[in-house]
Structure formats: structure tokens, C-alpha cells
């Protein structure tokens, strides 16, 4: 450095920077600034290094100093504007990004970044204009294409969004943002196979993409590909703190003979009462693995009900367990037990609750859940509000005394299904993965007594209920 002038040293620092050697680049930029404290470029570039390292405060401070030294550089304004945007300081971001495009009217990147600011402050028309300007300057601006697609997707214009993402992927075939967002759009269009195709492209060769693999897992399960779906589903263990034991004792289907297995409901992804009820059937099947004991942790609301419906080797509790030989999250049983959609066990019911009602009415007793206030559904029916009951046990007792249930997609649907009660399940045409690709008036694969009734978009529950055979 002693043998270089400031200009040569700046060139060396930029070379290190371009190669990704940030430590050496920062060292040389600092040396340049000691010799020439008015070097706006060195000050700006060291700010970029701070940003890469995640030190947003130092990054903004450095680039502000660079702008004080050279107010006419559009790149400085663009970069500090983007930092302000990421930092949630939208007023500052808008000022500097607007300055960037004023200084350089054909600055497509700045227009695209300014569009993001407008989008985040919900000025959608201005955002659209900025992205259009960016694409007019450069029709191959990948960021602007993706940002335009995101705007359209948020407005529900999924086909238009797909066109933007496809254009971006023609230019940058492996762009992870474009691959993820086009997958999301196809999912929202109900084209799950194409959505899965793009997610597969995104995750192939990227073992670190756990959240994206989880998204792909749910599509595979929706499509009844249990083998691939449950394998990919294990990525949730990397996304969330689910395991209640260490990796060494995580059960994978072996080494459990005459030992204690600890199976527990999950606090993320599959954390509802209905999720636990749906997969409790697999806990009952664990006898074939010959454990000495199974401790099954569930939500407090389910302890009484499931305790009365599990075999003797299963102890149901709502308390965390510390003494066990092997452990497993509940939904990992799908992988361990080699679950398949065609061989789901106990589809005719696995929770028994005795009826106690002596009502001899000739009318069909119909329980309603998630329906709200409606007119009488039939002259031959007498309706009961299941939702008035506070606990799962109370709901189960009520269901046991009824002839059928009409419900939306909620915990009651799983409870009635697991009890083997005749159930009409009203779901949207674009529905949850748990019901696979449900067809109108067809039975659920999870519960043979549950029949689907699909509600078209814009249709009322009352009109769907009129189509149900009471």
C-alpha cells in the first residue's frame, strides 16, 4: 500500500470486492480513506460491505457520507434508498430513489426499487408505473418482471403474474425468487402439479431450502404421493422447533422393542386439534412395533377423549415427557409407518363415545358447526348447534347423540369423522391439502363416513346445504 497511490489502491480494493474477498476489500478501502478521506467511491463501497455483513446502521452511515462527498452520483442514491427500504424507512428511501432516477432517467434498477417502496406504502398505481418504466428501459429487467408479477399476484391476477414470472425465467432460468413465486401463483390457480414442478426445480440441489421443501411436501400429500410427501415433510424439523428430544433418540422405526416411545403433537404446521385427531389413528397402530409403552402427548382438550380410545399400551397425557427411549413428532409416523393414501387405517372410525340421549323424535337430528345462523334446513330435520359446547368432550357427547353432522372445515369435521358419524363437510373448491383433490359428493379418504360438498366461489352456505341429502 505504501508503494501505491490512492487511485491504485482503490482499484485493488474494488478487485478484492468483485472477487468476494470482503475482508481484504474492507481493509484496503479503509487504507484509501486514511490517505484520501474525500474518496466518495471508497466510502460508498465500504458501506456496501457493511450492508453485506448485515450492519445496516454502519452501511447507511457510510453511504450518507459518500453522498455528502458526491451528491450527483445516482448509484449512491439508489443503494442507500434500497437500504432505507429494507430498513423500513420508506420516506428516506423514496427521496433517494427518486433522486437516482432524476439524475439518471434511464436507471431501470432504481425505478424497480422505487416501485418496491410504493408497493410497501400501498401506492399501487405508482408502483405499477415504476415497474413499467423499468421494463420500458430494459424489457429483460428480471427484478422488474418479478416485482410486476408480485403486484399482479397480490391483486389476484394469477394468470398475468405467471406471464411475468415465465418471462423472468426465460432470462434467468434458475432465479429462486421467480421459481418460488410462479409456484405460488400456480398453487393459487389450483394447478398443483405445475406448482410442484417449479418447487422441484427450486429445491433440487439445495438441501438448505427447508421451507420450500415443506411447501412441496404439502403438495405431494395433496396429490396422495405419501411416499415423497412424508419424506419431504421431515424438512419441517429444520424450519421449526418441533422435536422434544435429541437427534440421537429420534425414532426412525427401529430399536423400540420393549422400550418406551414418546409420541407428541406438534406445535407448528400440524398444531390443531383436528390434526392430532386425524393422526391419532397411527398411534393405535404402533402395537406392531412391539414397544413396551407409548406415551402420547396431546393438547389438554383431547386427554380425556383419547385416553378412553387408546389401547392399554398407550398412555395419553398433556405433559411433556423426559423419560423415554425413543421419540417422534406425531406427523413423522407417516414416514416411519410407510403410510399410503390407499391404505389409511381405521377410515370407518376409531373414537367411540356412547350415546346417552333418549330423544325419540322422528326427525333427523342434525348437528351444525361453523355454519352460523341459517333458516331451517329441512322439515324432517331438527338442528343442534355443536359450537355452543366449550370442550371437545362435550362436542363428542353431543355428536354421539345426533344422526348426522353438517360442518365446515374445522376440528368438528375431524372429530365427527373419527367417531364414524355421518358427516357432510362443506369446503371451498380450492381447499386444504388434507382433503386431497376432493370431489363433490364423494367420500373422504381419511373418514369414509364424511362426504364432501364443494362450495363454489361466491356461493352461500345456505344454498350448498340445500343440496345435502339429510
Secondary structure per residue as TSV (DSSP state, phi and psi in degrees):
chain	resnum	aa	ss	phi	psi
A	1	X	-	360.0	-35.6
A	2	X	T	-63.2	-27.7
A	3	X	T	-91.1	0.2
A	4	X	S	-107.8	150.7
A	5	X	-	-87.7	174.2
A	6	X	H	-61.7	-37.5
A	7	X	H	-64.3	-42.9
A	8	X	H	-66.7	-40.1
A	9	X	H	-64.9	-39.2
A	10	X	H	-63.0	-40.0
A	11	X	H	-63.0	-40.1
A	12	X	H	-65.0	-43.8
A	13	X	H	-61.6	-42.4
A	14	X	H	-64.3	-33.7
A	15	X	H	-64.8	-45.9
A	16	X	H	-60.7	-41.1
A	17	X	H	-61.8	-46.0
A	18	X	H	-65.2	-30.8
A	19	X	H	-81.3	-7.6
A	20	X	T	87.6	8.2
A	21	X	-	-88.0	79.4
A	22	X	H	-69.2	-32.9
A	23	X	H	-63.1	-47.2
A	24	X	H	-69.0	-38.9
A	25	X	H	-61.5	-46.1
A	26	X	H	-61.3	-40.5
A	27	X	H	-62.1	-44.2
A	28	X	H	-74.2	-39.1
A	29	X	H	-57.6	-42.7
A	30	X	H	-62.0	-39.6
A	31	X	H	-65.7	-39.1
A	32	X	H	-60.2	-43.2
A	33	X	H	-70.1	-24.9
A	34	X	H	-69.7	-37.3
A	35	X	H	-79.9	-41.3
A	36	X	-	-132.4	84.0
A	37	X	T	-65.5	-7.3
A	38	X	T	-99.1	12.3
A	39	X	-	-77.1	98.5
A	40	X	H	-62.7	-37.4
A	41	X	H	-66.7	-43.8
A	42	X	H	-63.1	-42.4
A	43	X	H	-62.9	-43.1
A	44	X	H	-63.2	-47.1
A	45	X	H	-68.6	-35.0
A	46	X	H	-68.4	-28.7
A	47	X	H	-64.5	-39.3
A	48	X	H	-63.0	-37.2
A	49	X	H	-65.1	-42.9
A	50	X	H	-58.9	-40.0
A	51	X	H	-64.5	-42.0
A	52	X	H	-61.6	-34.8
A	53	X	T	-80.9	-4.1
A	54	X	T	89.2	6.6
A	55	X	-	-92.2	81.9
A	56	X	H	-64.3	-39.6
A	57	X	H	-62.2	-46.9
A	58	X	H	-66.9	-36.7
A	59	X	H	-61.7	-49.4
A	60	X	H	-63.5	-41.6
A	61	X	H	-60.4	-43.5
A	62	X	H	-67.2	-43.9
A	63	X	H	-71.8	-30.8
A	64	X	H	-59.9	-42.0
A	65	X	H	-64.8	-37.9
A	66	X	H	-62.5	-40.4
A	67	X	H	-67.9	-36.2
A	68	X	H	-61.0	-31.8
A	69	X	H	-81.7	-29.2
A	70	X	-	-149.5	92.4
A	71	X	T	-77.6	-9.2
A	72	X	T	-100.0	7.5
A	73	X	-	-90.5	111.6
A	74	X	H	-66.6	-29.8
A	75	X	H	-64.8	-38.7
A	76	X	H	-61.7	-45.6
A	77	X	H	-64.7	-40.2
A	78	X	H	-62.1	-46.7
A	79	X	H	-70.3	-39.8
A	80	X	H	-71.8	-31.7
A	81	X	H	-62.8	-40.9
A	82	X	H	-67.3	-37.4
A	83	X	H	-64.7	-43.6
A	84	X	H	-62.0	-39.5
A	85	X	H	-61.4	-49.0
A	86	X	H	-63.6	-24.5
A	87	X	T	-90.0	0.7
A	88	X	T	79.4	12.0
A	89	X	-	-98.6	76.0
A	90	X	H	-70.3	-32.5
A	91	X	H	-64.8	-45.1
A	92	X	H	-64.6	-40.9
A	93	X	H	-60.8	-46.8
A	94	X	H	-61.1	-40.9
A	95	X	H	-61.1	-49.7
A	96	X	H	-73.1	-37.1
A	97	X	H	-70.2	-35.0
A	98	X	H	-64.7	-38.6
A	99	X	H	-62.4	-38.9
A	100	X	H	-61.5	-44.8
A	101	X	H	-76.8	-24.0
A	102	X	H	-69.8	-40.2
A	103	X	H	-72.7	-29.7
A	104	X	-	-140.2	88.4
A	105	X	T	-60.9	-20.9
A	106	X	T	-100.8	28.1
A	107	X	-	-89.1	87.1
A	108	X	H	-61.9	-40.0
A	109	X	H	-61.9	-41.4
A	110	X	H	-66.6	-39.8
A	111	X	H	-60.2	-41.9
A	112	X	H	-64.1	-42.8
A	113	X	H	-66.7	-37.9
A	114	X	H	-64.8	-36.7
A	115	X	H	-61.0	-36.5
A	116	X	H	-64.5	-38.3
A	117	X	H	-61.6	-49.2
A	118	X	H	-61.3	-38.1
A	119	X	H	-62.1	-40.2
A	120	X	H	-75.1	-22.0
A	121	X	T	-99.3	11.6
A	122	X	T	66.9	27.9
A	123	X	-	-97.4	78.9
A	124	X	H	-66.5	-39.7
A	125	X	H	-62.0	-42.8
A	126	X	H	-66.9	-36.2
A	127	X	H	-62.9	-46.8
A	128	X	H	-58.2	-42.4
A	129	X	H	-63.1	-42.2
A	130	X	H	-63.8	-45.5
A	131	X	H	-65.1	-37.2
A	132	X	H	-64.2	-41.0
A	133	X	H	-62.7	-42.2
A	134	X	H	-61.6	-40.7
A	135	X	H	-76.7	-28.2
A	136	X	H	-66.3	-39.3
A	137	X	H	-67.5	-42.5
A	138	X	-	-147.1	99.1
A	139	X	T	-61.3	-13.4
A	140	X	T	-102.9	21.2
A	141	X	-	-73.7	100.6
A	142	X	H	-61.9	-43.3
A	143	X	H	-60.8	-42.5
A	144	X	H	-66.6	-37.4
A	145	X	H	-63.6	-44.7
A	146	X	H	-65.8	-43.4
A	147	X	H	-63.8	-38.3
A	148	X	H	-63.8	-42.2
A	149	X	H	-61.3	-40.0
A	150	X	H	-62.9	-40.6
A	151	X	H	-61.1	-44.7
A	152	X	H	-66.4	-38.4
A	153	X	H	-63.7	-40.8
A	154	X	H	-65.5	-26.0
A	155	X	T	-89.4	3.1
A	156	X	T	82.4	9.4
A	157	X	-	-92.3	70.1
A	158	X	H	-68.2	-37.1
A	159	X	H	-63.6	-42.8
A	160	X	H	-65.6	-38.0
A	161	X	H	-62.3	-42.3
A	162	X	H	-59.2	-40.4
A	163	X	H	-60.0	-41.9
A	164	X	H	-64.3	-45.6
A	165	X	H	-66.5	-38.7
A	166	X	H	-63.8	-39.0
A	167	X	H	-63.5	-40.1
A	168	X	H	-64.8	-38.8
A	169	X	H	-73.3	-25.3
A	170	X	H	-64.5	-33.3
A	171	X	H	-84.7	-41.0
A	172	X	-	-132.2	82.9
A	173	X	T	-59.7	-25.5
A	174	X	T	-106.2	15.4
A	175	X	-	-62.5	115.7
A	176	X	H	-65.4	-35.3
A	177	X	H	-67.4	-43.2
A	178	X	H	-65.0	-40.5
A	179	X	H	-64.2	-41.1
A	180	X	H	-70.1	-43.8
A	181	X	H	-72.2	-31.9
A	182	X	H	-70.9	-33.5
A	183	X	H	-63.4	-42.6
A	184	X	H	-62.5	-39.2
A	185	X	H	-66.4	-45.1
A	186	X	H	-63.9	-34.5
A	187	X	H	-63.0	-44.1
A	188	X	H	-69.1	-22.8
A	189	X	T	-80.8	-9.4
A	190	X	T	86.4	8.3
A	191	X	-	-95.1	80.2
A	192	X	H	-71.5	-32.3
A	193	X	H	-65.9	-43.2
A	194	X	H	-67.9	-37.7
A	195	X	H	-57.9	-44.5
A	196	X	H	-65.4	-35.0
A	197	X	H	-60.1	-45.3
A	198	X	H	-71.8	-35.2
A	199	X	H	-65.1	-36.3
A	200	X	H	-64.5	-42.3
A	201	X	H	-60.1	-40.7
A	202	X	H	-66.5	-42.6
A	203	X	H	-90.3	-16.6
A	204	X	T	-60.9	124.0
A	205	X	T	80.0	8.2
A	206	X	-	-127.8	77.7
A	207	X	T	-62.8	-16.2
A	208	X	T	-82.1	-8.7
A	209	X	-	-84.8	68.4
A	210	X	H	-69.6	-42.2
A	211	X	H	-63.7	-40.4
A	212	X	H	-68.3	-36.2
A	213	X	H	-66.7	-33.7
A	214	X	H	-64.8	-42.2
A	215	X	H	-59.7	-42.6
A	216	X	H	-66.1	-37.1
A	217	X	H	-58.8	-44.2
A	218	X	H	-66.9	-33.0
A	219	X	H	-69.1	-42.2
A	220	X	H	-60.4	-42.3
A	221	X	H	-65.5	-41.2
A	222	X	H	-56.1	-39.3
A	223	X	T	-84.6	9.6
A	224	X	T	67.3	19.2
A	225	X	-	-88.7	76.9
A	226	X	H	-65.5	-35.8
A	227	X	H	-58.9	-55.3
A	228	X	H	-71.8	-38.3
A	229	X	H	-61.7	-47.5
A	230	X	H	-73.1	-26.9
A	231	X	H	-64.8	-49.2
A	232	X	H	-66.9	-28.4
A	233	X	H	-62.9	-22.7
A	234	X	T	-65.0	-15.4
A	235	X	T	-64.2	-19.1
A	236	X	H	-63.5	-25.5
A	237	X	H	-69.0	-19.4
A	238	X	H	-90.5	-22.1
A	239	X	H	-86.3	-33.6
A	240	X	S	-133.2	159.4
A	241	X	-	-84.6	88.1
A	242	X	-	-105.4	-40.4
A	243	X	-	-66.4	137.3
A	244	X	S	-109.9	32.8
A	245	X	S	-165.3	178.3
A	246	X	-	-88.2	170.6
A	247	X	G	-64.7	-33.9
A	248	X	G	-64.3	-32.3
A	249	X	G	-102.5	9.1
A	250	X	B	-66.7	121.2
A	251	X	-	-75.2	134.2
A	252	X	-	-126.9	20.6
A	253	X	S	103.8	1.3
A	254	X	S	-134.4	163.7
A	255	X	S	73.6	23.8
A	256	X	-	-109.5	-2.9
A	257	X	T	-55.3	126.8
A	258	X	T	57.2	27.2
A	259	X	S	-122.9	173.4
A	260	X	E	-95.7	123.0
A	261	X	E	-100.1	137.2
A	262	X	E	-114.1	110.0
A	263	X	E	-110.7	134.8
A	264	X	E	-139.7	145.7
A	265	X	-	-65.2	159.4
A	266	X	-	-103.3	148.7
A	267	X	S	-93.8	-5.8
A	268	X	S	-138.6	152.1
A	269	X	S	67.2	-64.0
A	270	X	S	-110.2	62.8
A	271	X	-	-110.0	9.2
A	272	X	S	-89.6	164.1
A	273	X	H	-58.4	-43.1
A	274	X	H	-61.3	-38.9
A	275	X	H	-60.6	-43.9
A	276	X	H	-66.7	-43.0
A	277	X	H	-60.1	-44.7
A	278	X	H	-61.1	-37.7
A	279	X	H	-97.8	-2.4
A	280	X	H	-60.4	-25.1
A	281	X	H	-58.4	-33.2
A	282	X	H	-75.7	-27.2
A	283	X	H	-63.9	-38.0
A	284	X	H	-65.0	-22.8
A	285	X	G	-87.1	-1.9
A	286	X	G	-71.5	-9.6
A	287	X	G	-58.3	-31.1
A	288	X	G	-68.4	-12.2
A	289	X	G	-92.0	-1.3
A	290	X	T	58.2	43.5
A	291	X	-	-74.5	153.8
A	292	X	S	-69.5	-35.9
A	293	X	E	-159.2	146.2
A	294	X	E	-120.3	124.3
A	295	X	E	-100.1	118.8
A	296	X	E	-112.7	105.6
A	297	X	E	-87.4	129.0
A	298	X	-	-134.1	175.5
A	299	X	-	-63.6	146.9
A	300	X	G	-51.8	-35.1
A	301	X	G	-63.8	-21.2
A	302	X	G	-100.5	-7.2
A	303	X	H	-58.4	-51.7
A	304	X	H	-62.2	-47.0
A	305	X	H	-65.0	-48.1
A	306	X	H	-74.9	-30.6
A	307	X	H	-58.9	-35.9
A	308	X	T	-79.9	-4.8
A	309	X	T	-127.8	17.6
A	310	X	S	-111.6	151.5
A	311	X	-	-64.9	167.3
A	312	X	T	-61.6	-27.7
A	313	X	T	-79.2	-4.1
A	314	X	E	-106.3	125.4
A	315	X	E	-106.3	120.1
A	316	X	E	-96.0	133.1
A	317	X	E	-148.0	162.7
A	318	X	S	-110.9	11.3
A	319	X	S	-102.0	144.3
A	320	X	-	-64.7	144.3
A	321	X	-	-107.6	139.3
A	322	X	-	-116.0	-16.0
A	323	X	-	-111.0	100.9
A	324	X	-	-156.9	163.8
A	325	X	S	-98.0	-40.3
A	326	X	E	-136.0	152.0
A	327	X	E	-135.4	157.9
A	328	X	E	-158.3	135.7
A	329	X	E	-61.9	149.7
A	330	X	G	-55.7	-45.4
A	331	X	G	-78.3	-6.7
A	332	X	G	-75.6	-12.4
A	333	X	H	-62.7	-26.3
A	334	X	H	-60.1	-40.3
A	335	X	H	-74.8	-47.6
A	336	X	H	-60.4	-40.5
A	337	X	T	-94.0	10.0
A	338	X	T	54.1	46.2
A	339	X	-	-62.5	145.0
A	340	X	-	-135.7	147.0
A	341	X	G	-62.5	-31.6
A	342	X	G	-79.5	-12.7
A	343	X	G	-126.6	35.1
A	344	X	-	-62.5	127.1
A	345	X	T	-79.3	156.6
A	346	X	T	55.2	41.8
A	347	X	T	-69.7	-18.2
A	348	X	T	-88.4	3.5
A	349	X	-	121.7	146.6
A	350	X	-	-147.6	7.7
A	351	X	-	-120.8	119.4
A	352	X	-	-107.7	128.4
A	353	X	-	-134.1	125.3
A	354	X	-	-72.8	138.5
A	355	X	-	-75.9	142.9
A	356	X	-	-126.3	-4.1
A	357	X	-	-80.8	129.9
A	358	X	-	-98.2	14.4
A	359	X	-	-62.2	118.7
A	360	X	-	-99.4	19.4
A	361	X	-	-59.2	143.6
A	362	X	S	-77.2	-14.0
A	363	X	S	-76.7	150.0
A	364	X	E	-73.4	124.5
A	365	X	E	-87.6	114.5
A	366	X	E	-117.2	123.3
A	367	X	E	-91.5	137.3
A	368	X	E	-114.9	138.4
A	369	X	E	-142.9	130.9
A	370	X	S	72.2	15.5
A	371	X	-	-96.9	-35.5
A	372	X	-	81.6	-164.5
A	373	X	S	-80.1	123.6
A	374	X	-	-138.3	162.8
A	375	X	-	-70.8	169.5
A	376	X	-	-53.7	132.5
A	377	X	S	-83.4	-22.3
A	378	X	-	-169.9	148.7
A	379	X	T	-67.5	-24.5
A	380	X	T	-88.0	-0.7
A	381	X	E	-115.3	145.5
A	382	X	E	-116.6	121.3
A	383	X	E	-97.4	150.5
A	384	X	E	-133.3	140.1
A	385	X	E	-88.4	103.6
A	386	X	G	-65.3	-32.7
A	387	X	G	-70.3	-11.0
A	388	X	G	-72.3	-17.1
A	389	X	-	-82.3	137.5
A	390	X	-	-85.2	-31.8
A	391	X	S	-113.8	159.7
A	392	X	H	-63.1	-39.2
A	393	X	H	-62.3	-43.1
A	394	X	H	-62.9	-41.7
A	395	X	H	-63.1	-41.7
A	396	X	H	-63.2	-41.4
A	397	X	H	-63.8	-39.6
A	398	X	H	-65.0	-45.1
A	399	X	H	-61.0	-38.0
A	400	X	H	-61.6	-25.9
A	401	X	T	-97.9	9.3
A	402	X	S	-111.8	163.3
A	403	X	S	-88.7	-33.4
A	404	X	E	-158.6	165.7
A	405	X	E	-124.7	138.4
A	406	X	E	-117.6	122.8
A	407	X	E	-146.9	157.2
A	408	X	E	-89.5	-176.0
A	409	X	S	-76.1	97.2
A	410	X	S	-152.9	-172.3
A	411	X	H	-63.1	-31.4
A	412	X	H	-61.0	-36.2
A	413	X	H	-59.8	-44.2
A	414	X	H	-69.5	-40.3
A	415	X	H	-63.7	-49.1
A	416	X	H	-63.7	-40.4
A	417	X	H	-62.0	-44.5
A	418	X	H	-67.7	-23.4
A	419	X	T	-86.2	-3.0
A	420	X	T	75.2	18.8
A	421	X	-	-84.3	138.8
A	422	X	-	-57.1	124.3
A	423	X	E	-139.2	134.5
A	424	X	E	-104.0	115.6
A	425	X	E	-104.6	115.0
A	426	X	E	-92.7	119.4
A	427	X	E	-132.3	158.3
A	428	X	E	-69.8	158.5
A	429	X	S	-60.3	-36.5
A	430	X	S	-101.1	98.7
A	431	X	-	-119.3	179.0
A	432	X	-	-64.0	149.3
A	433	X	G	-58.7	-27.8
A	434	X	G	-60.6	-23.7
A	435	X	G	-99.2	15.8
A	436	X	-	52.4	-146.0
A	437	X	S	-97.7	72.9
A	438	X	-	-60.6	143.7
A	439	X	-	-115.0	148.5
A	440	X	T	-61.8	133.1
A	441	X	T	62.0	25.4
A	442	X	-	-108.4	154.8
A	443	X	B	-81.3	151.7
A	444	X	-	-74.0	142.7
A	445	X	S	-71.3	-25.9
A	446	X	S	-78.7	-36.9
A	447	X	-	-136.8	109.8
A	448	X	T	-67.2	-17.7
A	449	X	T	-88.7	-4.1
A	450	X	E	-99.0	125.3
A	451	X	E	-111.8	135.3
A	452	X	E	-83.9	142.0
A	453	X	E	-131.6	111.2
A	454	X	E	-84.2	131.6
A	455	X	E	-100.2	111.2
A	456	X	-	-62.6	153.9
A	457	X	T	-58.9	129.1
A	458	X	T	91.3	-12.7
A	459	X	-	-78.2	153.1
A	460	X	-	-92.3	154.2
A	461	X	H	-61.1	-38.7
A	462	X	H	-58.5	-42.2
A	463	X	H	-68.0	-35.9
A	464	X	H	-67.2	-42.3
A	465	X	H	-61.2	-33.8
A	466	X	H	-61.6	-24.1
A	467	X	T	-85.6	-6.4
A	468	X	S	-82.8	133.0
A	469	X	-	-81.5	105.9
A	470	X	-	-77.0	360.0
